[in-house]
Amino acid sequence: MKRSLILVILAVVLAPCYLYAQAYSVRAYIANYGTDTVSVIDDESRQVIATVTTGSKPSAIAISPDCLAVYVANEGAKSLSVIDPVNNQLVATINLIGSPRGIVVSSDSNFVYVAIADQNALEIIDARTKTSVGKIAIGRGPSQLAVSVDGKEIYACCEGDNALVIVDTVKKEQAAVIGLFGTPTSLTTLGDGNLVLTIRWLNGYTLVDPVARKITRGWVRPDFTRPGEAGRPFALDGAFAAGVSGYSSGPSLLWISQLSQLVYDLDTSRDNYILGFAPTGSMPWAVGVTPNGKMAYVTNSGDGSVSIIETALHAPINKLTVGQNPRALAVGRVRIVK
């Protein structure tokens, strides 16, 4: 009798954990710019499990923090697609005021902010009503977006002004502008709160302290040796620096070089410190890290594939075929059971 009672108590205590684990999964969502689709990759099986048709030229993608929705910005259609991760179906299409380039979701999942490049603005979408509720005027040609660790600020690459614009999410207005030495193309928020930006035609990155509102470090070209090589420059001026992605904690960063078709694991707290590197496919574009930091996904725009890399060993473990010209991606936890 006593043993049976213990088993019943254990079942009651452990059931919520079991159900929680079964209700959520880690997925990678790949925006295929050339085929107007999103490929869904399951991180456990590391296989493509669904393909969802979106609007024309999907250019950016984001997972809501509450894990209940995936948002896709369609540059060609001037629209926002909403995907239900439970059944991988399109559940809504929201018309936008112009062509979107970047997208982030507020920390409470109530609002979606979309960078509208041809309107020099962030458009605000109410996620609950799926309607546009306003816009915030910022610099020229806003493209990629990131959100602060505490969710109070949004960071926007304004390519037309060679600047980083900081937006206050509470006041819904521009809070600061940080001038850059070149055109920003991508950015990410690191676990320590700092920002990393890549600059067009400079094969490196810029580190920004958003609290101090200033650049604190720029990448300097070191030399390094790959297996079987005598040594060569790590970065070259005039080469395209592609996507970046930060780990959920600390100053570590994954950074792509299209020139060498490698993804680098870097420690931004130390000058030019390379933790490791791994090969990608042709023309790598964007990179994302799983919440536990164990896997990285890289979109290869040149050959229509996604590389899956084990971060601890810096080793590619799979390469999957997706749609044509895959660019943006989002990696994170989603709810798969209602």
N, C-alpha and C positions, 0 to 999 in steps of 0.2 A: 504493500500500500504506500509506504513512504517513498519507494523508488518511483512508483507511478506518478505520485504528486510532484516529485522533482522533475520528471520528464515533461509534465504538463506545464510547470512553471517555466522551464527552459524554452518550450515551444512558444509560449506567449511572449517571452522576452525577445527571442531571436526572430520571430516572425516579421516584425517591422523592418529589420535589417535585410532580411531575405527579400521581402517585397520591394524595398527601396532599391536594392541591387538589380532586381529584375525589371524595374520600371524605367531605368535610365541606361543609356549607353553612350559611349564616345564615338562620334562620327566626324568625318571630314567631308565638307561640302565644296565641290569644285565648280567654279563658274567657267563654262566653256564658251568663250567669247565668239568663236567661229561657228558654233552649231546651235546657239540660243538654248542651251540646256544647262542643268546642274547635275553632276554625277555625285552620288552619295556612296561614301566608302565607310564600311563598318571597321572600327579599329581592332575589334577582337578577331574577326576572320581575315581582315585586311584584304577584302574583296569589294568590288563595286556591287551594291545591292539594289540600286535603283537609279533611274535617270528621269529627271523632271524637266519638262519643257517650260521655259520662262519667256520673257520678252526678248526683243532684239538686242544683241550685244551685251550680255550680262557683264558688268564691269567691277562690281563690288558685292561682298556678301558678309553677313554677320549673323551670329546666333544670339538670341536674347538671353540675358543672365538667368531668367527663370526657366530656361531650357524648353520653352513651349513653342517657339517659333523660329524660323530661319527667314531672313530678309535678303532679297536679291535686288540690287539696283541695276536697271536695264538702260544702258547709255543710249542705244539706238531707239528704243521705244519710249523714252522719257517716262518711265514708270518704275514702280516698286512692286515686286512679286513677294507674296507671303506663302511660305511652305509650312505645312503641318508635318513635323518630324515623325509623328506616330504612323501615318500611312504614306508619307512621302508624296503628298499631293498638293497641288496649288490650290489655296483656299481663298485668295484675294489678289486683286491687281489694283494698285493705287496710282492714279495719274499724277505726275509731278509737273512743276513749272518750267522745267528745262532738262538738260542732259545730265544725269548723275554720274559722278566719278568715285565717290567714297561714301561709306556708311558706318555708323556706330549706333548702339542702342544704350539708352540711359541705364544706370545701375539698378533702378527699380523696374526696368523693362516697360515703363509706361510710354516712353517716347523714342522715336527713331529719328536720328539726325542724318540728313542726306546732303552731301556736297554737290551743289548744282553749278557746274563749271561755267556755263554760258550766262548765268545770272549773278555770279559773284556773291553767292549766298548759301547759307545752310537752310534747307527746308525742314520744318518740324512736322512730324507725323505722329498723331495720337494712335498708339498701338491698340488701344481698346476700341475706338470707334473706326479705326482704319481710314482716317481722313486727315488732310493737311490742315494745320492749325496756325500756321504762320511761317515767317522766315526771319533769318538774322543776316544782315548785310555784313560781309567780311571782305577780304582782299580779292584780287583778280585771279580767276582760274583756280578755285579751290578743287583739290583732288582727294588725296588720301587723308583719312581721319583716324584719330586715336582718342581714347578717353583716359583720364587720370585714374590712378589707383583708387582714390576715394570717390570717383564719379562726379566730382564737382566742376571739372573742367573738360572741355573738348579741345583737341589740338588739330589744326588744319594746315596742310601744305598748300600754300597759295603760290602756284607756279608763276603767275603773271607778275608778282611782286617780289619774287625771290625771298619769301618771308614765311615764318611760322606764325599763325594767328591763334591766340588762346581765347576761348569763349567760355563765359560763366554760365553754367547750366541752370543756376538758380534764377539769376536775373535775366537770362536769355539774351545776352548781349556780349559784344566783343570786349575783352578785358585787357588784352595786351598784344603787341606785335614784336616779334624778334626777327631782325634782319639777318639774312643768311648770305654766304659768299657765292651762292649759285642756286640753280633751280632745284627745289626739293621734289623728290619723286616718290618716296615711301617713308613711313615712320612707324614706330612701335613704342609702347610704354613698357619699360623694364620693371622687374619686381621691386627694385629699390626706388621707383618713382621717377627716375630720369628718363629722358627721351632719346631715341636714336633716330636720325634721319639719314637717308642716302641722298646724294646730290648728283644730278644728271651729269654724265661724262666725267665724273670723278670716281674712280673705282675704290671707294672707301665709305666712311660714314662720319657723321658729326654728332657729338654727344651734347645734349642740352639739359640744363637744370631749369625746369619750369617754375620752380619756386623763386630762384634768384633771377629768372627771366634772362638767361644769358647762355652763350655757348661756353662749355667748359673744356672740351677737348675735340680735336679733329684727328682722323686717322692719318698716320704717317707711314710711308711705304717701307716695310722691312723686307729683308730677304729671307727666304725659307727654302727648304728642300723637300720635294716630293720623292716618294720611293722610286729609285731608278734614275733620278736626275741629279745633276751636280749642283743645281741651285739656280734660281731665277728671281726676278722681282715679283713680289707678292701682288702688287697692284700697279696699273699703268694709267697715266692720264689719258683721257679720251676714251676710256672703256666704260661700258654701262654697268653701274651698280644697281642690282635689282632689289628684291624684297628683303625685309628684315622681320624678325619675330623675337620677342623677349620671352624668357622663362617666367613662370609665375612667381618666382622669388629670386632675389639677388640681382647682380649686375650682368649675368651672362646673356649672350646674344647669339642668335643664328643669323648669318649674313650671306647673301648669295652674290657671286661674281659670275656674270654671263660670259665674261672673257675666258675664264678658265673652266667654266661649267662645274664649279664646286660650291658646296655650302660649307661655310666656316663656323666653328663653334668658338666664340671669343669671350674673354673676360674684360669688360669695359672698365673695370677698376684699375687695370694695369695697362700701360701703354703697349699696344701692338702684341698683346699676349694671345696666342692661338692655342686653344685647348685641343683642337683637332679639326679635321676636314673630311668630307666625303664626296664622291662623285655624284652628279645629277644626270639628267637627260639633256637634250638639246634646248638651248635658250631657256634656262630656268628663270622663272618669273617671280614666284611668291613662295613663302615658307610659313608653316604654322606648326606649333608644338602642342602635343596633347597635355591635358591638365596635370598629369603626373610627371611630365617632362621626359618620358621614356622614348617617345617616338616623335619624329618630325616628318611632315609631309611637304613635298616640293612639287609645284606645278611646272611642267616642262612644256612651254608654249611652242617650241620648235618641232616636237614629235608627238604631240597629243597624248602625253602620259603624265603620271604622277609617281615620283620616287618616294618610297617609304624608308626612312633611315632610323636605325637604333642609335640614339644620341650618346649613350655611354661608351659604345664601341666605335662610334662614327662609321658605321657599316650599313650600306644599303641592303635591305632584306627582301624587298619586293619592288616591282615596277609594274604599274597597272595602266592599261590603255583606257583613256576617257574620250571626251569629245575633242573637236579641233580647237587649237589655240587656247588651251586652258590658261587662265591668268589668275584671277583672285581666288582665294580659298578661305574657309573658316573651319577651324578645328575646335571641338568642344563637346561638352556633355549635353545631351538632349533627352527629353522624355519620350519613351517609345511605347508606353502603356498608359491609357487614360484611367 
